[in-house]
Amino acid sequence: MNTPQFRGLDNNKLNKLYGLNTPCYVIDEARLIANLEVLKRVEDESGCKILLAQKAFSNYDMYPVISEYLAGTEASGLYEARLGATRMPGKEVHVFCGAYKNNEFEELLQYADHIVFNSPAQLKKFGPEAKKTGKSIGLRINPEFSTQEDHEIYDPCSEKSRLGTTYYEWQKDMDEESIAMLDGLHFHTLCEQNSDDLAKTLDAFLVDFGQYLPKMKWLNMGGGHHITRDDYDIDLLKQCIARVKEQYDIEVYLEPGEAIALNAGYLITSVLDVVNKKNINIGILDMSAACHTPDVIEMPYRPPLMNSADEGEKKYTYLLGGPSCLSGDVIGSYSFDEPLIEGSMLVFGDMAIYSMCKNNTFNGMPLPSIYLLDKDGEISLIKSFGYNDFEYRLGS
Ligand SMILES: Cc1ncc(COP(=O)(O)O)c(C=O)c1O
């Protein structure tokens, strides 16, 4: 598995991190703003609108900054819609959920402006009520065009995907009345991908669904666009957007999560113990992959780690893992110039996304504090957590 390059933190910034209580996340505002500037340029030059997919990053202390650059937020259900509406007031709130619940839908109408359904049945069930309250209604399409390999759990076009309406289902279940309810179509098929995959997906989508776009007001091309990565082809993205806008004269939305806070955060952890088992040096950290970086296990991926190299490349190699009971609570093997000792500080990179918003307290692991390294290089505590945050979810 490749290790992405560690990005961020010159010596000045790094010095600010010594002495913080670990484990903790640090959000790097300057890097967040640099990403937002790239995204704003895409909006200005292409005329598209970009939303923050809150599932990836929802530290709402940063929403005032984000709202200066983006059109609004994207939510996965009632709670994220409420967060977007209340913490980024005045901006658009879009929601897509695999299935909405009777007892939540009315409240959702208070928060969301755009509501995207997963199936014709959900559209028929909830669409009329949403339409009556002036909402913009969409249907998620599954273009059945997979551009991902070995990533089934992140591939909405995988064989057994439940996400999005296929052309077969559309023909079977959509009648004129349902089509007339729609203001837009939505597809989300990518994960950490470049615009060449978007261009191919758009081709596939248009073959079956292009015929319906003249009736629509917007097309939402989902997330998974790694727009702020160095090698991302922004010109091709702009061509895709221009193609839709020119051919169909409709609004184009993108709702990336990763691209917004890519490489804009760190997870600082300390070595608690170093053990040697069957000739393997193991560093036990005060962070847990299972609790604090679950994507490392689920996806899986290798997070970048400052001043380290892959196994065996530097003199001292350690397998790094958490203190939990789970034998698979392992981050990976990394090598260092100096031996790790109790108290050594390690800095994982690219830790703003799919980290804080996925945290859990399995094994009673404490939640890491969240700090802000602001654009002037000053560090301040946003939030710390304690025993109560663990206990309150478990009983009365
Ligand atoms: C519907 C939808 N939109 C947007 C996103 C954001 O994707 P990413 O963070 O990869 O850009 C996701 C991620 O799963 C998604 O499911």
The ligand as an SDF file (V2000), in Angstrom:
LIG
                    3D

 16 16  0  0  0  0  0  0  0  0999 V2000
  -23.4830   11.2580   -1.8280 C   0  0  0  0  0  0  0  0  0  0  0  0
  -22.0990   11.6720   -1.4790 C   0  0  0  0  0  0  0  0  0  0  0  0
  -21.6990   12.9310   -1.7630 N   0  0  0  0  0  0  0  0  0  0  0  0
  -20.4540   13.3620   -1.4560 C   0  0  0  0  0  0  0  0  0  0  0  0
  -19.5270   12.5350   -0.8400 C   0  0  0  0  0  0  0  0  0  0  0  0
  -18.1690   13.0870   -0.4980 C   0  0  0  0  0  0  0  0  0  0  0  0
  -17.1530   12.3610   -1.0850 O   0  0  0  0  0  0  0  0  0  0  0  0
  -15.6130   12.7580   -0.8860 P   0  0  0  0  0  0  0  0  0  0  0  0
  -15.3860   13.0730    0.5260 O   0  0  0  0  0  0  0  0  0  0  0  0
  -14.8890   11.5210   -1.3090 O   0  0  0  0  0  0  0  0  0  0  0  0
  -15.3540   13.9130   -1.7950 O   0  0  0  0  0  0  0  0  0  0  0  0
  -19.8900   11.2160   -0.5430 C   0  0  0  0  0  0  0  0  0  0  0  0
  -18.9380   10.2860    0.0900 C   0  0  0  0  0  0  0  0  0  0  0  0
  -19.1730    9.1530    0.3590 O   0  0  0  0  0  0  0  0  0  0  0  0
  -21.2170   10.7680   -0.8610 C   0  0  0  0  0  0  0  0  0  0  0  0
  -21.6130    9.5270   -0.5630 O   0  0  0  0  0  0  0  0  0  0  0  0
  1  2  1  0
  2  3  1  0
  2 15  2  0
  3  4  2  0
  4  5  1  0
  5  6  1  0
  5 12  2  0
  6  7  1  0
  7  8  1  0
  8  9  2  0
  8 10  1  0
  8 11  1  0
 12 13  1  0
 12 15  1  0
 13 14  2  0
 15 16  1  0
M  END
$$$$
